């Protein structure tokens, strides 16, 4: 069995960087994506891309210089506040540049999409089922009733992966936190006081097991986040699709917070999106199954409170591509090489993400997260 063609499910960061690096080495790959187009839905806020994972992957993809042209000035700045808007940490790397530059997730994804040959991504092609045929081959069934068979299948299809059950019975579990995404576009021009409050980079406003967490810059992107039961978003009877009702519900939850912080809710745009945070168990792994593997959230989805998810997705894609390139005629050796490196890396990051969640959502917050950032070398 050879890797003459690779089938990737999911056009997220991991699947795209995998396809890009394989393309650069003459190995064809097809990416099947459920979205109708690249711009069918928002991709989320800002990402900090780490030197030893995400940046390394972008270098291998030949996209590092283009990536740097799109990073945010002072995006690595950190501000930590409590509910009274008292600032505990207000710091950034010396000279404004550090090892974790920030970029909009949508911009990064568009960069990867644009780097692929036309036809490499099959849009509006939702996988509804995946099954093993034997001899390392697998069959995918799509929503339009068509099927395809492949000798090398990569599940890059996120939290609720359709490919994961071929390898593992594990399912993501609720992490104990729900958040409601809010956004204030063009903040420096429209709400300069809020832009100044948040700062140009990451912000953690935390108290009483809840918080406003996210990124500043030209567009303020935040999650109004709560340690609550899994049914909290639905049990309260709030119509989250009604912007006025959603704002009222959030303002009630933050009623004892400083007005300058609750103004972030009052002035957010009408697209308000509730989400529950899910994760696979730390240390999730599987026995080798011929012809199939997982990358990114499909392999190790975790809470976002260590900033590792996108970086792991990128380095997963790069590592798998490198293994395939090094063993073009031996798929199993390539997959074993990739998984041997990926499993311990993902486990370590998952423990870090769990620790970050505990620091953010505690009655004593923001003490723990402030101590963490205060102890970091911001240079």
N, C-alpha and C positions, 0 to 999 in steps of 0.2 A: 504494500500500500504506500503510495507517495502523496505528497502535499501539492500535486499539480494544480489543484483548485481548492480554495478554502471558502466555506460558507459561514457567514457571520450573521447572527440574529441580533439586531439592535444597532442604531446609528447614534449611540452615545459616544463619549470620549474614548472609552476603551476600544470599542469596535472600530471606530474611525482611525485611531492611531495605528492599530494593528493593520488595517487595510492599506493605509498610507505607506508604512514601512515595507510591507510585502510588495506593494506596487513598485517601490523604488528598486526592488531586487528582482523584478520580473516574474513574481509569483502572483497569479490572478486570484482575486478575492471578490466575492459578491456579498454585499450588505443588504439584508432585508429589514426594512423599517416600517413600523405601523403608521407613523405620521404621514399625511398626504404630501407635505412639503417640508423643507427645512425650517420654514417660519410658521408652521402650523400652531405651535404653542410656545409660550415663554419658557426659557431654559433656566430661569432662576437668576440669582444675583452674582456677586463678585466672588472670585476664587483666588486664594493665595497659592502660587505654584512653587513647590519646593525644589531646591537644587538637586537633591540626590534621587528624586523620583520623577515628578512631573516635568521639570526642566530637562532632565536627562532624556526622557522619552521624546520631547519636542526636538532636542538636538538630533536624536537618531532619525527622526522623521524629516529632518532638513527644514524645520519650520521655526527654529529658535529665534532667528533674527526678526522674522515677521511678528512673532509673538511679542518680542520686546517692544516693537513699535506701537503696540496696542495696550501696554500696561499703564496703570494709573499712577500719575505723580503722587507721591506721598501715600500710596495705597497701603503701606505696611505700618502706618501710624496706628496706635492702639489707645483707645480711651475707655476707662472703666468708671462707672458711676453707680450710685445707689438711687433709690426711688425719690430722694430729696434733691437729686441732680448734683449731689456732692461728688466731685471728681477725685478718684483715688489714684488713677494712673492716666497720664497724658504724655505719651512718649512715642518716639519713632527712631529708626536707625539713623546714625550720624550721616549727614550729607543727604538724607532723604532716600537713600538706596540701601537695601539689605538683601538677604538671600531668598526672600519670598515675595516677589512682585505680584501685584494684584491685576486681574483681568476679568472682564465680564464673561460669564459662562457662555452667553450667546455668541459673543465675538470669537471666543476660542473655538466653539463648535463650528461656526461658519468658516473659520480658517481651515479647519480640518476637512470639512465638506468640500470646500473649494479646491483643496489639494488633490482630490481624487479624480481619476479619469471619468468622463461622462459615461453613465450607465453602470458605474460601480455600485451605486446605491439604487435599490428598487424601492421606491417610495410607495406608500399606501399598500403595504404587503404585510398584513398582520398575521403572525403565526398563531394558529389555534391549537395545534397539536404537534408533538414530536415523538417519534418512536424509533426504537432500535431494530435494524433489519438483520444484524449479525455481520461477522467479518469486518467490524469497524465501520459499517455503513449505517446511515440514519436517514429517516424520511421526515420531512416537514410538510405539514398541511397548512394552507393559508385560508384566510376568510373568504376568498373568492372561489374556493373549492379546488384550486390547483395544488399540486404537490411538487416537491423536488427531492432528489436523493443526493447525498454527499458522503465522501469518505473522510472529511475532516470538518466537524461541526463545532463552532464556538458560540456559546451563549453569552452575549453581551447585552442582554435584554433586561437588566435592572432587577429591582426588588422582587417583582412577581414573575420571575423568569419562567418561560415555558420550557426551556431546555434543562433547567436545574433538576427536575424529577428524573431525568435519565441517569443522574449521578448520585443524587442525595434525596432523602426523604425530609430533610430539614425545611422548615418554613419560617419566614421572618415573624418575630414576636414584637408586640408593642413595647417600646422602651420607657413608657411612663410619662412622656412629654408630648404635648400637642402644641402646634403653633399656628398662627394666622398671619399669612404673608401680607405685608402692606408696603406701599411704595410712594415716594414723593419724587417725581421726575423734575429735572432742571432746578434742583433745590437752591443753589446759590443765587439764582436770579429771582425765583418765585418766593422763596422763604429763606432769606439769608441768615436769619436768626437760628433757624433749625439746622442749616448747614454748618453754622459755627458751633452749635451745641454738639452735633454728632462728630464733626471732624472729617478729615479726608479718608480715613481708613476704617479699621474695625472698631465697633462699639459694643460694649457689654454694659447695659443698664440693668442691674439685678437687685432684687430684694424679695424676701418672702416666698421663695419657690416659684417666682415668675420673673419675666424679663422682657426687655426690648433689645434684641441682638441682631447685628447685621453689619452693614457697611455704609459709609458715607461716600463723599465725592460728588460728582455732578448729579447723580441720582441716588437718593437714599433708599436702600432696600433693607427692610427689617422683618423679623419674625416676632410677633407678640406671642410669647411662649409661656407655657404653664405646665407644672407637674400636676397632672390630673388623671382620673380614670380614663380608660380607653373610650368610653361612650360619651365623654364630656361634650364633645363638639355637637353631638346629635341630641343629647338628653336635655339640653337647656331650651330647646324649642326655638333657637335663633335661626332665622333665614339668612345664612351667610351670603347668599346671592343678592340680597338687598343691602346695598352699601350703607344706607342710613341705619338700618337695624344692626348691621355688623359693627359699625362705629359705636353705636350706643352700647352694645354688649361689651365691647372692649373697654370703653370708657368706664363702665360700671366696674369691671374687673380691676382697673387701675385708678379707682376713685381717690385713693389716698396718696397718689404719686404727684410729684411736682407738676404744675401746669405746663411748664416748658417741655416736659417729657410727654404729657398727654396731648400736647399740640401736634405731636407727630402722628397721632391717630386722627385728630380732628381734620388735619390737612392732607391726609393720604388720598390717593386717587381711588376711583370707584372699583377697580379690580382688586378684590380682597379674597384671598384664597386660604381656606382652612386645610391643615394637613396633620396627620398623626405621624410620629416618628417610629419607624420599625427597624429592627436589626436581627441578623442571624447570630447564633451563639458565637462568642469569641472562641477561636480555634476551630471553626467549621472547616471540615475537610472531607474528602471522599476517597474510596479506593479507585484505582485506575480503571476506567472503562474505555475500551478501545475506540478511538476515533472521535472523542468528544471531550471538551473541557469548558470552563467558565472563566470569565474575566470581569473585573469591576464589581458593581453591586450584585450582579447575579451570583458571584462567588462569595462575597463577604460584606453585604450591606450592613452599615453601622450608623450610629447616631452621628450628627455632623459636628460635635463639640470638640474635635481636635483638628479639624480642617484636613482630614486625610482622604476622604472619599474620592475626590477628583484626582488627586495625586496617585493613589493606588490604582485607579482605573487606567491612567496614562501609562504607568510603569508596567502594569499587567500586560497591556497591549504591546508595549515595546519588548518586554521579556519574551512573550510568546512568539512574536514575529522573529526575534533573534534566534530562538530555539528552532523554529521551522526553517529558517535560512541556513542554520548550521547543520541541520539533519533533513535535507529535502527528500530523502528517500526512506526515511524511518520516522513515521508519524509518532509512534509510541515513545521512542527515545526523546523526541522533541517535547511531547506533552509531559513526560516524566520530569524532564529538566525544568520546564516552566513551573510545574506544580510544586516541585521540591523547593524552589526559591519563594514562590508566592505564599504558601501556607504559613510559614512562621512570620513572614512580614505582615500579613494580614492579621494574624493573631495579636501581634504586638500593637498594631494600630487600633484594633478593636478594644483592647484593654485601655489604651490611652483615651479613646473616645468615651468609654464608659466613665473614666475618671473625670474627664472634662464635663460630662453631664452632671456628675455629683457635685463638682465645684460650682457650677452655675445655678443649680436648683436645690438650694438648701436654705434653711431659715437664717443662716449667718452670712449669706452672700451679700455683697461681693467680696468678702474678705479673702476667700481662698483663691479666686481667680485673680484678684489684685496682687496677692503675694506671688502667684505664679509669674505674672508678667513683670512684676518688679524685680524678680530674680533672673529674668532673661537678659542676655546681652543684646540690647537693642541696636547695637552697632553691627 
